[in-house]
Amino acid sequence: MSSVAVTMCVCRRVPFTHLLSRARAAGWGLDELIAATGCGAGCGLCRPYLRRMLATGETEFHELLYESADGC
C-alpha cells in the first residue's frame, strides 16, 4: 500500500515549505496567504492543508484533509 504525501498547492505548484516561510516572514493568516500567493484560491483542495500548516508548522501531510461546508 502506498502512502499519501501532500506537499504543495497543486494548482500553483508551490511547495508548502515555501508558503510557510513566506507566511511566517510576513505574518500572514490564511486569507492573506491566499490573497498574496493565489494558493487555495483555485480548486481549494489545499485550503485545509494551508490551514493546518499555519497552525502547526507542518509542511508534509500523510492523510487526506477536507474542509466542511462552512470552511473549517
N, C-alpha and C positions, 0 to 999 in steps of 0.2 A: 504494500500500500504506500503510495506517495503522500508526502505531507504538503500542505499548503504553505506558501511563503509569499505574503503580500508585503512588498517593499516600496511601492511607488504609486503615484497617481497615473493610471493607465492612459487617460485622455491626453494629459500634458507630458507624460513620460518624464516626470520629475521624481527622483527618489525622496522618500520621507526623511532621510538623513539631511538632505539639502534643505528641505522645507522646515525641519525642526530648527536648524541653526539660524535660518533667516527669521523665523518667528521669534526665537529667543532674543536675537540681537535687536529686533525692532519692538519687542514687547507686544506682539500681536496675539489676539484671541482668534477664534475660528473665523469670525466674519471678516476680520482684517486680512487674515491669511488668504481666504478665498478671493477677496477683492484685489489683493496685490498680485496674486500668482495665477488666478483662474482655476487652480486646483480645487475640486469639489463643486465647481460651477457647471461642469459638463454633464456627464451621466449621473454624478452624485454618488457613485459607489464607494468612493474613497472617503466620503464625509465621516462615517463612523470611525475610520482609521485615523483620520486627521484629528478628530475629537479626542480619541484616546491618546494619540501621540502627544498632543498638547498637555493633556492631564498627567501623563505618566513618563513621558520621555522615550517611550518605546518607538522603534522605527522599523521593526520587523515583526510581522504578525503571523501566527501559525494556526489561525482559526478564521472562519468567515464571520465578519461582523455585519450587522444590518441595523438600519435606523427604523424606528417606529414611524407611524404616520405623522406624529407630532414633531418629528425631527430630533428626538432624543434617543 
